[in-house]
Amino acid sequence: VEELGAFDGHELNDLVNSNMIILWGNNLAETDIPDMRFVLDARDNGAKIVYVDPRFTPTAAVADQWVPLRPGTDGALALSMMNVIINEGLYDSSYVLNYTVGPFLVRQDTMLFLRENDLAGNGSKNYMVYDTVTGQVLPYNAPDVKPALSGTYSTANGITVKPAFQMLSELASKYDPSSASAVTGVPASTIQYL
């Protein structure tokens, strides 16, 4: 499992290989002109540029689509986009399983990730997953483990747990495009498209 969060991806000059770039509140045309060049090169190579921001900025002016939203409603828009992605199966489950905390079990009593020492008291802090093959709660790095991304389970000592991806799915389910549109001011069809 690799840690995500820090920008440790492709070099910006690799944007030229993108099909679509979403700039979310990132006004590169005014604040980071050297990086904006890579975005424009990608657009010249066929990439569609979408800009999400309440304000019409110089970046919005050069984007293929500007998505204005009510200030402070970014979270609702993001959760609604996740709702569509999850409901339509547009996510890469292999990526979620192997490179995110999606399969890690979350204790429903404390809302913390379940660790091996929560069950065995052996001092191991391995994160735990529900293995779909054996039907057991196992360390994420156990040999041949096939983690679940959804469901509700109980450990041998009675702790109710859910995969983090299940919890994300439950939260995103509250933000269907129509409901999110009422909050964000972004049309439901735009949310669905994004």
C-alpha positions in Angstrom: 0.0 0.0 0.0 1.4 3.4 -1.0 0.6 6.6 0.7 -1.4 9.2 -1.2 -1.8 12.8 -0.4 1.4 14.5 -1.3 2.0 15.6 -4.9 4.2 12.8 -6.0 2.8 12.0 -9.4 3.8 12.7 -13.0 5.8 15.7 -14.0 3.5 18.6 -15.1 4.8 18.2 -18.6 3.0 14.9 -18.7 -0.3 16.7 -18.8 0.0 16.8 -22.5 -1.0 13.1 -22.4 -4.3 13.9 -20.6 -7.8 13.6 -22.1 -9.4 15.9 -19.5 -8.0 18.2 -16.8 -10.1 19.5 -14.0 -8.6 22.6 -12.4 -10.5 23.1 -9.1 -10.1 26.6 -7.7 -6.6 26.6 -9.1 -6.3 29.9 -11.1 -3.0 28.9 -12.8 -3.4 31.6 -15.5 -2.8 34.3 -12.8 -0.9 32.4 -10.0 1.3 29.9 -11.7 1.9 30.9 -15.3 4.7 28.4 -16.0 2.4 25.5 -15.0 -0.4 26.9 -17.0 1.7 26.4 -20.1 1.5 22.7 -19.6 -2.3 22.8 -19.3 -2.5 24.8 -22.5 -0.1 22.4 -24.3 -2.5 19.6 -23.2 -5.5 21.5 -24.6 -3.6 22.0 -27.9 -3.1 18.2 -27.9 -6.8 17.6 -27.5 -7.4 17.6 -23.7 -10.6 19.2 -22.5 -10.0 21.7 -19.7 -12.7 22.2 -17.0 -12.4 24.9 -14.4 -14.4 24.8 -11.2 -14.5 28.0 -9.3 -17.2 30.5 -8.2 -15.2 33.3 -9.9 -14.7 33.9 -13.6 -11.0 34.2 -13.7 -8.4 34.3 -16.5 -8.2 30.5 -16.1 -11.9 30.2 -16.6 -11.6 32.3 -19.7 -9.3 29.8 -21.4 -11.0 26.7 -20.2 -13.3 24.6 -22.4 -15.9 24.7 -19.6 -16.3 26.9 -16.5 -18.3 25.3 -13.7 -19.3 28.1 -11.3 -20.6 26.9 -7.9 -21.8 28.6 -4.8 -18.8 29.5 -2.5 -18.2 26.9 0.2 -20.1 24.1 -1.6 -17.1 22.3 -3.1 -17.5 19.3 -0.8 -21.1 18.7 -1.9 -20.0 18.9 -5.6 -17.1 16.4 -5.0 -19.4 14.0 -3.1 -22.0 14.2 -5.8 -19.3 13.4 -8.4 -18.2 10.5 -6.3 -21.9 9.4 -6.1 -22.0 9.1 -9.9 -18.6 7.5 -10.1 -19.5 4.8 -7.5 -23.1 4.2 -8.7 -22.0 3.8 -12.3 -19.0 1.7 -11.5 -16.6 4.2 -13.1 -13.8 3.7 -10.5 -10.9 1.3 -10.9 -11.5 -1.3 -8.2 -8.0 -2.7 -8.5 -6.5 0.7 -7.9 -8.8 1.3 -4.9 -7.9 -2.1 -3.5 -4.1 -1.7 -4.0 -3.3 2.0 -3.6 -5.9 3.5 -1.2 -7.3 2.9 2.3 -10.6 1.9 0.7 -10.4 -1.8 1.9 -9.2 -0.9 5.4 -11.8 -1.7 8.0 -13.1 1.1 10.2 -14.4 0.4 13.6 -18.0 1.7 14.0 -17.6 2.3 17.7 -14.6 4.6 17.5 -14.5 5.5 13.7 -10.8 4.6 13.7 -9.1 2.1 11.4 -9.1 -1.4 12.9 -5.6 -2.6 13.7 -4.3 -6.1 14.3 -3.5 -5.2 18.0 -7.2 -4.3 18.5 -8.0 -8.0 18.0 -4.9 -9.9 19.1 -3.2 -7.5 21.5 0.1 -8.6 20.0 1.4 -5.1 19.4 1.1 -5.3 15.6 -0.4 -2.2 14.1 -1.2 -3.7 10.7 -4.4 -2.4 9.2 -7.1 -5.0 8.8 -9.4 -6.0 5.9 -12.2 -8.4 5.4 -11.0 -11.3 3.2 -13.7 -12.3 0.8 -12.2 -15.8 0.3 -11.9 -16.9 3.9 -14.6 -14.7 5.4 -12.2 -13.6 8.0 -10.8 -10.3 9.2 -7.1 -10.4 8.3 -4.1 -8.0 8.1 -4.1 -6.2 4.8 -0.7 -7.7 4.0 -1.6 -11.3 4.7 -0.7 -13.7 1.8 -3.4 -14.1 -0.9 -5.8 -11.8 0.9 -8.7 -10.6 -1.3 -10.2 -7.6 0.5 -13.8 -6.5 0.4 -14.7 -2.9 -0.6 -18.2 -3.1 0.7 -20.3 -4.6 3.5 -20.6 -4.6 7.3 -18.8 -7.2 9.3 -18.2 -8.3 12.9 -14.9 -9.3 14.3 -14.4 -12.4 16.5 -14.6 -10.2 19.6 -17.8 -8.4 18.4 -16.5 -5.2 16.9 -18.6 -4.0 14.0 -16.5 -2.8 11.1 -16.9 -1.5 7.5 -14.4 -1.0 4.7 -13.5 2.7 4.3 -14.8 2.6 0.7 -18.2 1.4 2.0 -18.3 4.4 4.3 -17.4 6.7 1.5 -20.1 5.2 -0.6 -22.7 5.7 2.1 -21.7 9.3 2.5 -21.7 10.0 -1.2 -25.1 8.3 -1.6 -26.6 11.4 0.3 -25.4 13.6 -2.6 -27.2 12.5 -5.7 -26.8 15.1 -8.6 -30.3 16.6 -8.1 -29.7 17.2 -4.3 -26.2 18.5 -4.9 -27.5 20.8 -7.6 -29.8 22.5 -5.0 -26.8 23.1 -2.7 -24.1 24.0 -5.2 -26.0 25.8 -8.0 -24.4 23.4 -10.5 -26.9 21.8 -12.8 -27.4 18.0 -12.1 -26.5 17.3 -15.8 -23.2 19.0 -15.3 -22.4 17.0 -12.2 -23.3 13.8 -14.0 -21.1 14.8 -17.0 -18.1 15.7 -14.7 
